[in-house]
Amino acid sequence: MQKKVLSFIFSVFLLSPVFSAYNSLGVPDSSEIREGLCEKWFEAPLSAVRENLPEIHYNEEGQKFQVRLEETEDTFNIFVAPSSEVNVTVYSKKGISLEKQEIFLGDQMGSFVLVRDKKSGKPVRLRYYFVKNSEVFIQFTPNNKTALADLIIYENYAARGVPTGVPFEKFYTLSFEDIYNITKNKLPWKFVICDPSLYHSVMQMIAVIKEKLPLILPASDAMYDEKNELVNILNGAKFDTDNLDPERRYLSSAGFLKWIADGLVEPVAGGRLKREPLIKETVTVKDIGYQGVLSQKYNLYFALDWVRNLASAVLSVNTGKTYLFNQSGVDVKINPFASAITDYGVANTVTFIEDSGYTRDVLKSLLYVLANTEPGTFYFAAIRATDRSVSPEIKHFSECCAIFPYFLEDGSFQCTVFINGRQMLLDDFLLQHPDDFVYLTRVRSNEAFYPD
């Protein structure tokens, strides 16, 4: 008996940070409101639901919710959505002004939606939105007498069709805390739990890089070596700097990443990274194979070699132990998704491909997961593009970038990309690289970051 009590106390102690993280999200709770909606909204026939006007309800904390019906061609949806405010631009004779307007979005944090079939009236699925990002949610589908659970992150399934052992209709009135308790051992909640206090060093590095960007100019194959001399990455030859502005930094995409790495390394080691170890090959191909033949003419894996060696070098300096890339664990190789939502329905997917990386379709979901599971980490990334100017076309790693995923204090997900001395949002980066693969290597962020 004593062992059971101790085990329970230990379990509560281990879980308390998780509950604390969820409480800090401040998910508006409509469970007590939904208890009174079953007969009139959730179980009534469509003809009766259509007669219901939108309703306003308040929970015990005084939070305001709207209950309403929306129809599609095949389904009718009942929303229980919390109140929020947006600034609306108002044009009048007095000029232009901003006014706050109350809205009830069906996919904001705290929203609940039950989807029912128009013909049969039977439930199809229900969703709970529990974070700031509306494309991250948990949903349940009926399966005989119980419900199956899905955890979806930006159109990729972190879990799909997981049995809950709970009747589907029971979820009509459950709170988010209830849902977590039921599924905590069945769903990968660590993929969607964030502690916003863990990203200060990431945001600090972003701010420093952003401040320095006006001083950086793109230059092919350019980097600064350990002597702070401008050299060619591929052969180490010095550039003629007579006509260059000494206040500027002239960098290729790979040189730009080394500039970031040197900003982390120099405060620790007192010096910059050397060029030679960073160009060491990390991919072995058969000489007589297609890739081997191409490698004799083209540098197919340059950017991949570069980010692997660069991330390993930063790790080596931070730990005081020399790591080669294949010993360092810097490569990101996780496979958190088994299927995805596509234009043709749900399809199985392969998340990671060896020596290629991740596709655009999975990258945003992946970075969301990494931001939660590896807080305080950013990523040196190699981009594998396709050169269609030659025949047959060639796939090669030619460019690099740095990717910084993080969460703001309100729990909303953000991701900044730096490439060729420019800053861009992740969505813009993905639009520019629709067919490319991206290979990620881990680097720990640090507030002691002083790029030259």
C-alpha positions in Angstrom: 0.0 0.0 0.0 2.8 2.3 0.9 4.5 1.7 -2.5 1.3 2.6 -4.3 1.0 5.8 -2.4 4.6 6.7 -3.1 4.1 5.8 -6.8 1.1 8.0 -7.0 2.9 11.0 -5.4 5.9 10.5 -7.7 3.6 10.4 -10.8 1.8 13.6 -9.7 5.3 15.2 -9.2 6.4 14.2 -12.7 3.2 15.4 -14.3 2.9 18.7 -12.6 5.1 20.6 -15.1 2.9 19.3 -17.9 -0.3 20.5 -16.1 1.4 23.8 -15.4 2.2 24.2 -19.0 -1.4 23.6 -20.0 -2.8 25.9 -17.4 -0.4 28.6 -18.6 -2.1 28.3 -22.1 -5.3 29.7 -20.6 -7.6 27.6 -22.8 -11.2 29.1 -22.5 -13.4 26.3 -21.2 -16.9 25.8 -22.5 -17.5 22.4 -21.0 -20.2 23.5 -18.5 -21.9 25.5 -21.3 -21.9 22.4 -23.6 -23.6 20.3 -20.9 -26.8 22.2 -21.7 -26.5 22.1 -25.5 -26.8 18.4 -26.2 -30.5 18.0 -26.7 -31.1 21.3 -28.5 -27.9 21.5 -30.6 -25.8 18.4 -30.6 -28.5 15.7 -31.0 -31.5 17.5 -32.5 -32.3 17.0 -36.2 -31.1 19.6 -38.7 -34.6 21.0 -39.2 -34.8 21.8 -35.5 -31.2 23.1 -35.2 -31.9 25.5 -38.1 -34.6 27.1 -35.9 -32.0 28.0 -33.2 -30.7 31.5 -33.3 -27.1 32.1 -32.3 -26.8 32.1 -28.5 -24.5 33.8 -26.0 -23.4 32.0 -22.9 -20.9 32.7 -20.1 -18.8 30.2 -18.2 -18.1 30.3 -14.5 -15.1 32.6 -15.1 -17.2 35.1 -17.0 -15.8 34.2 -20.4 -18.2 34.8 -23.3 -19.1 32.1 -25.9 -21.3 32.0 -28.9 -23.2 28.9 -30.0 -24.2 28.9 -33.7 -24.9 26.8 -36.8 -23.0 26.8 -40.0 -23.8 24.6 -43.0 -21.7 23.2 -45.9 -22.9 21.2 -48.8 -22.7 17.9 -47.0 -22.5 18.7 -43.3 -23.8 21.1 -40.7 -21.5 22.3 -38.0 -22.3 23.5 -34.4 -19.7 25.9 -33.1 -19.1 26.9 -29.4 -16.6 29.7 -29.8 -15.1 32.1 -27.3 -15.2 35.9 -27.7 -12.2 37.8 -29.0 -11.5 41.3 -30.3 -9.9 42.5 -33.5 -9.0 46.0 -34.6 -11.1 47.1 -37.6 -10.3 50.0 -39.9 -13.3 52.4 -40.0 -13.6 55.1 -42.7 -15.8 58.1 -41.9 -16.1 61.8 -42.6 -13.8 62.4 -39.7 -11.1 60.3 -41.2 -9.7 56.8 -40.7 -9.8 55.2 -37.2 -9.3 51.8 -35.6 -12.2 50.3 -33.6 -12.3 47.1 -31.7 -14.9 44.6 -32.9 -16.0 41.4 -31.1 -15.8 38.2 -33.1 -16.3 34.5 -32.4 -13.9 32.5 -34.5 -14.6 28.8 -34.8 -11.0 27.8 -35.0 -9.4 29.9 -32.2 -8.1 28.6 -28.9 -11.0 27.3 -26.8 -13.3 26.7 -29.8 -15.3 23.5 -30.1 -17.0 22.3 -33.3 -19.2 19.3 -33.9 -19.6 18.3 -37.5 -22.7 16.3 -38.4 -23.8 14.6 -41.7 -26.7 16.5 -43.4 -28.5 13.4 -44.7 -28.3 11.2 -41.6 -27.8 13.7 -38.8 -25.0 11.4 -37.4 -21.8 12.9 -36.0 -18.8 12.9 -38.3 -16.2 14.4 -36.0 -15.6 17.0 -33.4 -12.6 19.3 -32.8 -11.0 21.1 -29.9 -8.7 24.0 -30.6 -6.3 24.4 -27.6 -3.4 26.6 -28.8 -3.0 29.9 -30.6 -2.3 28.3 -33.9 -5.6 27.2 -35.5 -3.9 24.6 -37.6 -3.0 22.6 -34.5 -5.9 20.8 -32.9 -7.2 17.5 -31.6 -10.2 15.8 -33.2 -12.3 12.8 -32.5 -14.3 10.5 -34.8 -16.9 7.9 -33.9 -15.9 4.3 -34.1 -18.7 1.9 -33.2 -19.5 2.8 -29.5 -16.2 4.7 -28.8 -14.1 7.5 -30.3 -10.8 7.6 -32.1 -8.4 10.5 -31.5 -6.3 12.4 -34.1 -3.6 15.0 -33.2 -3.0 17.2 -36.2 -0.2 19.7 -36.7 -0.4 21.8 -39.9 -2.1 19.1 -42.0 0.2 16.3 -40.7 -1.0 13.7 -38.3 1.1 13.3 -35.2 -1.3 10.6 -34.2 -4.2 9.2 -36.2 -7.1 6.8 -35.2 -5.9 6.2 -31.7 -8.6 4.4 -29.6 -9.7 6.3 -26.6 -12.1 3.7 -25.0 -14.5 6.6 -24.4 -18.0 6.9 -26.0 -18.0 9.6 -28.7 -20.9 11.5 -27.2 -19.0 11.8 -23.9 -16.6 14.3 -25.6 -19.5 16.7 -26.2 -19.2 17.9 -22.6 -15.5 17.3 -21.6 -13.1 20.0 -20.8 -9.7 20.2 -22.3 -8.2 19.0 -19.0 -10.5 16.0 -19.2 -9.3 15.3 -22.7 -5.7 15.5 -21.7 -6.2 13.2 -18.8 -7.9 10.6 -21.0 -5.3 10.7 -23.8 -2.0 11.7 -21.9 -0.6 8.2 -22.3 -1.9 7.7 -25.9 -1.1 10.8 -27.8 2.3 12.6 -28.2 1.4 15.7 -26.3 5.1 16.7 -26.0 4.8 17.7 -29.7 2.3 20.4 -28.8 3.3 21.5 -25.3 5.3 24.7 -25.1 6.9 26.7 -22.3 7.2 30.2 -23.8 9.9 31.1 -21.2 12.5 28.8 -22.9 13.1 30.8 -26.1 14.8 33.9 -25.0 18.2 33.0 -26.4 16.6 32.1 -29.7 14.9 35.5 -29.9 18.1 37.3 -28.7 20.0 35.7 -31.6 17.3 36.7 -34.1 17.5 40.3 -32.9 21.3 40.5 -33.1 21.3 38.9 -36.6 18.6 41.2 -37.8 20.5 44.3 -36.5 23.6 43.2 -38.5 21.9 42.4 -41.8 22.4 45.9 -43.4 26.1 45.3 -43.1 26.0 42.0 -45.1 26.3 41.8 -48.8 25.9 38.5 -50.8 29.0 37.3 -52.6 29.5 33.9 -54.3 31.6 31.4 -52.5 32.7 34.0 -50.0 33.5 33.4 -46.3 35.8 34.8 -43.6 38.4 32.3 -42.3 39.9 32.0 -38.8 42.2 35.0 -39.6 39.1 37.1 -40.5 40.3 37.1 -44.1 37.9 37.0 -47.0 38.5 33.7 -48.8 36.9 31.3 -51.3 35.1 28.6 -49.5 36.0 25.9 -52.0 39.8 26.4 -52.3 40.7 28.9 -49.6 42.1 31.5 -52.1 42.0 35.1 -50.8 39.7 37.6 -52.5 40.9 41.0 -53.7 39.5 43.3 -51.0 41.0 46.6 -52.2 37.7 47.9 -53.6 35.5 46.5 -50.9 34.0 48.3 -47.9 35.8 47.2 -44.8 32.7 47.9 -42.7 30.7 45.3 -44.7 30.7 41.5 -44.7 30.7 39.8 -48.0 29.2 36.4 -47.6 27.7 33.5 -49.6 24.8 31.5 -48.1 27.4 29.1 -46.6 29.6 31.9 -45.5 26.7 33.6 -43.8 26.1 30.5 -41.7 29.7 30.4 -40.7 29.4 34.0 -39.6 26.6 33.0 -37.3 28.6 30.0 -36.0 31.7 32.2 -35.4 29.5 34.5 -33.3 28.7 31.5 -31.1 32.2 30.0 -31.1 34.5 33.0 -30.6 33.2 34.0 -27.1 33.9 30.4 -26.0 37.1 29.5 -27.9 38.6 32.9 -28.5 38.8 32.3 -32.2 36.9 31.5 -35.4 36.3 28.2 -37.1 38.8 27.0 -39.8 37.7 26.3 -43.3 39.2 22.9 -44.0 37.2 20.8 -41.5 34.0 22.4 -42.7 34.3 21.1 -46.3 35.0 17.5 -45.3 32.8 15.2 -47.3 30.0 13.5 -45.3 28.3 11.5 -48.0 29.7 8.4 -49.5 28.6 7.4 -53.0 29.7 4.5 -55.3 32.1 5.7 -57.9 30.4 3.7 -60.6 26.9 4.7 -59.6 24.9 7.6 -61.0 25.5 9.8 -58.1 29.2 8.9 -58.1 29.6 9.8 -61.7 27.9 13.1 -61.2 30.0 13.8 -58.1 33.1 13.7 -60.3 31.7 16.7 -62.2 29.4 18.5 -59.7 29.7 19.2 -56.0 26.3 17.6 -55.2 26.5 17.6 -51.4 28.5 20.8 -50.6 25.8 22.5 -48.6 24.9 19.3 -46.8 28.5 18.7 -45.9 28.8 22.3 -44.8 25.9 22.4 -42.3 26.8 19.0 -40.8 30.4 20.0 -40.2 29.4 23.5 -39.0 26.9 22.2 -36.5 29.4 19.6 -35.3 32.1 22.2 -34.9 29.9 24.4 -32.7 29.0 21.4 -30.6 32.7 20.5 -30.3 33.6 24.0 -29.0 30.7 24.1 -26.6 31.5 20.6 -25.1 35.3 20.8 -25.3 35.3 17.5 -27.2 35.9 17.0 -30.9 32.9 15.5 -32.7 32.8 14.4 -36.3 29.3 14.9 -37.9 28.4 11.2 -37.6 29.3 11.1 -33.9 27.7 14.4 -32.9 23.9 13.7 -33.3 23.4 17.1 -34.9 21.4 15.6 -37.9 17.7 15.9 -37.5 16.2 12.5 -38.5 12.9 12.3 -36.5 9.8 10.8 -38.2 6.9 12.3 -36.1 4.2 12.0 -38.8 2.8 8.9 -40.5 0.1 10.5 -42.7 -0.9 13.9 -44.0 -4.0 15.7 -45.3 -3.7 16.2 -49.0 -5.9 17.5 -51.9 -6.9 13.8 -52.4 -7.6 13.0 -48.8 -5.5 11.5 -46.1 -2.4 9.8 -47.4 0.6 7.9 -45.8 3.8 9.9 -45.9 7.5 9.4 -45.4 8.7 12.2 -43.2 12.5 11.9 -43.4 14.7 10.7 -46.3 18.3 9.8 -45.6 20.8 12.3 -47.1 17.9 14.3 -48.6 15.9 15.6 -45.6 12.4 16.9 -45.5 9.9 18.1 -48.1 8.1 21.4 -48.0 4.8 19.7 -47.1 6.1 18.5 -43.7 8.7 21.2 -42.8 6.4 23.6 -40.9 4.8 20.8 -38.9 8.2 19.4 -38.2 9.6 22.7 -37.0 6.5 23.1 -34.7 7.3 19.8 -33.1 11.1 20.6 -32.8 10.3 23.9 -31.2 8.3 22.1 -28.5 10.7 19.1 -28.0 14.0 20.9 -28.5 13.4 24.4 -27.1 16.3 26.8 -27.4 17.6 25.1 -30.5 17.9 26.5 -34.0 18.9 24.8 -37.2 21.5 25.1 -40.0 19.7 23.9 -43.1 21.0 22.7 -46.4 18.6 23.1 -49.4 18.5 20.4 -52.1 17.4 22.0 -55.3 16.9 20.6 -58.8 18.8 22.1 -61.7 16.7 21.7 -64.8 19.0 23.7 -67.0 20.9 20.5 -67.8 19.7 17.2 -69.1 19.3 14.9 -67.2 18.3 17.3 -64.4 20.6 17.3 -61.3 19.6 17.4 -57.7 22.2 19.0 -55.5 22.7 20.8 -52.2 23.8 24.2 -53.2 22.4 26.7 -50.6 22.2 27.0 -46.9 20.0 28.9 -44.4 19.5 29.2 -40.7 16.0 28.5 -39.2 14.9 29.7 -35.8 11.6 28.2 -34.5 10.2 29.6 -31.3 7.0 30.5 -29.3 6.0 33.9 -28.2 4.8 34.6 -24.7 1.1 34.1 -25.7 2.0 30.6 -27.0 1.8 31.4 -30.7 4.3 29.7 -33.0 6.8 31.8 -35.0 9.7 30.8 -37.3 12.4 33.1 -38.8 14.6 32.1 -41.7 17.9 33.8 -42.5 19.3 33.1 -46.0 21.9 35.0 -48.0 21.9 37.9 -45.6 18.1 38.3 -45.7 15.4 37.6 -43.2 12.1 36.0 -44.2 9.1 34.3 -42.7 9.0 30.5 -42.9 5.8 30.6 -45.1 7.6 32.9 -47.6 10.6 30.5 -47.6 8.4 27.6 -48.3 6.8 29.4 -51.2 10.2 30.0 -52.7 11.2 26.4 -52.4 8.1 24.4 -53.3 9.9 21.3 -54.7 13.1 21.4 -52.7 14.2 19.2 -49.8 15.6 20.7 -46.6 18.1 19.0 -44.4 18.4 20.2 -40.8 21.2 20.1 -38.3 20.9 21.2 -34.7 22.6 24.1 -33.0 22.1 25.3 -29.5 21.2 29.0 -29.2 23.1 31.2 -26.8 22.7 34.7 -25.5 26.5 35.0 -25.6 26.3 35.6 -29.4 28.7 38.2 -30.9 29.0 38.0 -34.6 31.7 40.2 -36.1 
